[in-house]
Amino acid sequence: MSLLPTEHTELLRFTTAGSVDDGKSTLIGRLLYDSKSIFEDQYEAITKTSEKRGEVGVNLALLTDGLKAEREQGITIDVAYRYFATPKRKFIIADTPGHIQYTRNMVTGASTANVALILVDARQGVVEQTRRHAFIASLLQIPHIIVCINKMDLVDFDEGAYNKIKEEFQSFSHKLDVKDIDFIPMSALLGDNVVDRSENTPWYEGSTLLYSLENVHIGSDNNFIDCRFPVQTVIRPYSDEFHDYRGYAGRVAGGVFKKGDKVTVLPSGFTSTIKKIDTFDGEVQEAYPPMSVTLLLEDEIDISRGDMIVRENNQPENGQDVEVMLCWFNERPLQPRGKYAIMHTTKEARCMIKEVRYRLDINTLHRDEENKTVEMNDICRVLLRTTAPLFTDSYRKNRITGSIILVDEGTNETVAAGMVI
Ligand SMILES: Nc1nc2c(ncn2[C@@H]2O[C@H](COP(=O)(O)OP(=O)(O)OP(=O)(O)O)[C@@H](O)[C@H]2O)c(=O)[nH]1
């Protein structure tokens, strides 16, 4: 039996969040090292660098320092992605810097994550940043949160310290919309409860971080109920062999599509039946998220990029007024009644910010309806008016059909990400 992950091994995406120096880099380094995901030569290189710097022991944070350097060069790469695998799962880590202003980094890194790791320094306890990160994780509907209570070695692995932080976190997280929260006492530096069970926390009955990451149930993180297929490309090869081939390629955003299913195409409203489902590896009988497939229909109907294939009795919202929670990314503040390009699944349109309903203070969750100036990293609720109808679901129901992005047409910069309410 091969111990290497196969292409069918489940993929889990997670993001890390914490204040500066809570130990994110050390934790990722420890995870990679103890799970044997780094190569000997990398380990030798960081051993040498640690010695040269006169550090005691090997500084595992150096493993991610290359990424840090990259990150610091510019805003465009301020979320660094890292990949590792164990025989059980493949992992993609979105590593975001912990600076106070960097809400947008977390939003970028977390929008597709299954799990968010929120680091807390055991000596500091829950701080403003912790609340902020928990709030963003709930806003982005990250299905699982693991609160990593780190640096337990500096509080003598005291159960009381751990319980106090856990209770403090729970006292505000119950107000947030998070389904699954776990707490793990650990020392990223020494490796306690990261990959190996710690002997220093006999009072802790939960699992190690790697065990949780390998076993957390992510199968139901996707929506398998409401059928949504945004058409990305119409495939119509111009060769004799395929002369009657006409397929619609894209990625399933929700539900299960089966051969023989009756479907409806938006916006035209035409109906047809699925004749065949093709993939890169050949024909399949059914398709579900996040598969990339090509659907072939029984009838010749006019379909183009940005259209959506759904079921007649279960359709998304279809309109030009869209209410969203926006996270503003740009240095130029939001322009009330400003016009932006809007991207939603495979569809592009233009929109105007019709009204800012309120700005949210994410530390207090207070809704400010007086001062509605929205600046970088602010979160606000707005009403958008689009030039063409969008087929949306609430973000709560579907993270793909429920998200939008706003782009400044002049500079081509992404200025905001939004979640449909
Ligand atoms: N004693 C102790 N020190 C730790 C632990 N984890 C990290 N550290 C130390 O805390 C400091 C900060 O760790 P980093 O991993 O660089 O922190 P970070 O959160 O990645 O910092 P930024 O990337 O700058 O946001 C380093 O000196 C680490 O050695 C731990 O579990 N115990």
The ligand as an SDF file (V2000), in Angstrom:
LIG
                    3D

 32 34  0  0  0  0  0  0  0  0999 V2000
    7.5470   29.4850   24.5860 N   0  0  0  0  0  0  0  0  0  0  0  0
    6.9400   29.4250   23.4030 C   0  0  0  0  0  0  0  0  0  0  0  0
    7.2600   30.2700   22.4380 N   0  0  0  0  0  0  0  0  0  0  0  0
    6.6360   30.1740   21.2510 C   0  0  0  0  0  0  0  0  0  0  0  0
    5.6460   29.1880   21.0030 C   0  0  0  0  0  0  0  0  0  0  0  0
    5.2130   29.3380   19.7430 N   0  0  0  0  0  0  0  0  0  0  0  0
    5.9180   30.3680   19.2080 C   0  0  0  0  0  0  0  0  0  0  0  0
    6.7850   30.8520   20.1140 N   0  0  0  0  0  0  0  0  0  0  0  0
    7.7070   31.9810   19.9530 C   0  0  0  0  0  0  0  0  0  0  0  0
    6.9780   33.1670   19.7280 O   0  0  0  0  0  0  0  0  0  0  0  0
    7.6580   34.0230   18.8060 C   0  0  0  0  0  0  0  0  0  0  0  0
    6.7610   34.3500   17.6250 C   0  0  0  0  0  0  0  0  0  0  0  0
    6.5140   33.1720   16.8710 O   0  0  0  0  0  0  0  0  0  0  0  0
    6.1650   33.2140   15.3310 P   0  0  0  0  0  0  0  0  0  0  0  0
    5.8510   31.8270   14.9320 O   0  0  0  0  0  0  0  0  0  0  0  0
    7.1940   33.9390   14.5600 O   0  0  0  0  0  0  0  0  0  0  0  0
    4.8580   34.0980   15.4110 O   0  0  0  0  0  0  0  0  0  0  0  0
    3.8570   34.5570   14.2480 P   0  0  0  0  0  0  0  0  0  0  0  0
    2.5160   34.5650   14.8460 O   0  0  0  0  0  0  0  0  0  0  0  0
    4.0870   33.7180   13.0440 O   0  0  0  0  0  0  0  0  0  0  0  0
    4.3030   35.9940   13.9780 O   0  0  0  0  0  0  0  0  0  0  0  0
    3.9980   36.8740   12.6650 P   0  0  0  0  0  0  0  0  0  0  0  0
    4.1890   36.0030   11.4670 O   0  0  0  0  0  0  0  0  0  0  0  0
    5.0260   37.9580   12.7540 O   0  0  0  0  0  0  0  0  0  0  0  0
    2.5980   37.3620   12.7990 O   0  0  0  0  0  0  0  0  0  0  0  0
    8.9260   33.2840   18.4220 C   0  0  0  0  0  0  0  0  0  0  0  0
    9.9710   33.7410   19.2120 O   0  0  0  0  0  0  0  0  0  0  0  0
    8.5930   31.8310   18.7400 C   0  0  0  0  0  0  0  0  0  0  0  0
    9.7230   31.0620   19.0220 O   0  0  0  0  0  0  0  0  0  0  0  0
    5.3110   28.2900   22.0750 C   0  0  0  0  0  0  0  0  0  0  0  0
    4.4620   27.4060   21.9690 O   0  0  0  0  0  0  0  0  0  0  0  0
    5.9830   28.4600   23.2470 N   0  0  0  0  0  0  0  0  0  0  0  0
  1  2  1  0
  2  3  2  0
  2 32  1  0
  3  4  1  0
  4  5  2  0
  4  8  1  0
  5  6  1  0
  5 30  1  0
  6  7  2  0
  7  8  1  0
  8  9  1  0
  9 10  1  0
  9 28  1  0
 10 11  1  0
 11 12  1  0
 11 26  1  0
 12 13  1  0
 13 14  1  0
 14 15  2  0
 14 16  1  0
 14 17  1  0
 17 18  1  0
 18 19  2  0
 18 20  1  0
 18 21  1  0
 21 22  1  0
 22 23  2  0
 22 24  1  0
 22 25  1  0
 26 27  1  0
 26 28  1  0
 28 29  1  0
 30 31  2  0
 30 32  1  0
M  END
$$$$
